[in-house]
């Protein structure tokens, strides 16, 4: 099933699939239909997004730690990092990325 524009990751459909599967075994998830199920679905989507965000933040922290380790290993000074960041900012401005 193609993803909806408001739910490109498809996690809303994932909620429906799980809720329907549980309903087959007599488990009521968020009511039969209507507001309760909609609220449960919004909660599920928020939970999954939060989990994905935390995973992404963990990966970003790993990248930053690696960059910091490389800076230390190669004896790069704070001034060199600052200049490299300024140069990067200018390149991105010239390319229209900012």
C-alpha positions as CSV (number, residue, x, y, z in Angstrom):
1,X,0.0,0.0,0.0
2,X,1.5,3.4,-0.9
3,X,2.2,5.7,2.0
4,X,-0.1,8.6,2.8
5,X,1.3,12.1,2.3
6,X,0.7,12.8,6.0
7,X,2.3,9.5,7.0
8,X,5.2,8.9,4.6
9,X,6.8,6.3,6.9
10,X,3.6,4.2,7.0
11,X,3.6,3.9,10.8
12,X,-0.2,4.7,10.9
13,X,-0.8,1.7,8.7
14,X,1.4,-0.4,10.9
15,X,-0.7,0.6,13.9
16,X,-3.9,-0.4,12.0
17,X,-2.3,-3.8,11.1
18,X,-1.3,-4.5,14.7
19,X,-4.7,-3.4,16.0
20,X,-6.6,-5.5,13.5
21,X,-4.4,-8.5,14.3
22,X,-5.0,-8.2,18.0
23,X,-8.7,-7.8,17.3
24,X,-8.7,-11.2,15.7
25,X,-7.8,-12.6,19.1
26,X,-10.4,-10.6,20.9
27,X,-8.2,-7.8,22.1
28,X,-9.8,-4.3,21.8
29,X,-7.2,-1.6,20.9
30,X,-8.6,1.9,21.0
31,X,-12.2,0.9,20.5
32,X,-13.9,-0.6,17.5
33,X,-13.8,2.6,15.5
34,X,-13.8,6.3,16.1
35,X,-12.1,8.8,18.4
36,X,-10.6,6.3,20.9
37,X,-8.9,4.4,18.1
38,X,-7.8,7.6,16.4
39,X,-6.3,8.8,19.7
40,X,-4.5,5.5,20.2
41,X,-3.2,5.7,16.7
42,X,-1.9,9.3,17.2
43,X,-0.2,8.1,20.4
44,X,1.4,5.1,18.6
45,X,2.7,7.4,15.8
46,X,4.1,9.8,18.4
47,X,5.8,6.9,20.3
48,X,7.4,5.5,17.2
49,X,8.6,8.9,16.0
50,X,10.1,9.5,19.5
51,X,11.8,6.1,19.4
52,X,13.2,6.9,15.9
53,X,14.3,10.3,17.0
54,X,16.1,8.9,20.0
55,X,17.8,6.3,17.8
56,X,18.8,9.1,15.4
57,X,20.2,11.2,18.2
58,X,22.2,8.2,19.4
59,X,23.7,7.8,15.9
60,X,24.5,11.5,15.7
61,X,26.2,11.4,19.1
62,X,28.3,8.5,17.8
63,X,29.3,10.6,14.7
64,X,30.2,13.5,16.9
65,X,32.3,11.3,19.2
66,X,34.1,9.9,16.2
67,X,34.8,13.4,14.8
68,X,36.0,14.6,18.2
69,X,38.3,11.5,18.4
70,X,39.7,12.3,14.9
71,X,40.3,15.9,15.8
72,X,42.2,14.8,18.9
73,X,44.1,12.1,17.1
74,X,45.4,14.4,14.4
75,X,46.1,17.3,16.8
76,X,43.7,19.7,15.1
77,X,43.3,22.9,17.1
78,X,40.0,24.6,18.0
79,X,41.1,27.5,15.7
80,X,41.5,25.1,12.7
81,X,38.1,23.6,13.4
82,X,36.5,27.0,13.6
83,X,38.2,28.1,10.3
84,X,37.1,24.9,8.6
85,X,33.5,25.4,9.8
86,X,33.6,29.1,8.6
87,X,34.9,27.9,5.2
88,X,32.1,25.2,5.0
89,X,29.5,27.8,5.9
90,X,30.7,30.1,3.1
91,X,30.8,27.3,0.5
92,X,27.2,26.3,1.4
93,X,26.1,29.9,1.1
94,X,27.7,30.2,-2.3
95,X,25.9,27.0,-3.4
96,X,22.5,28.4,-2.0
97,X,22.3,25.7,0.6
98,X,21.5,28.1,3.5
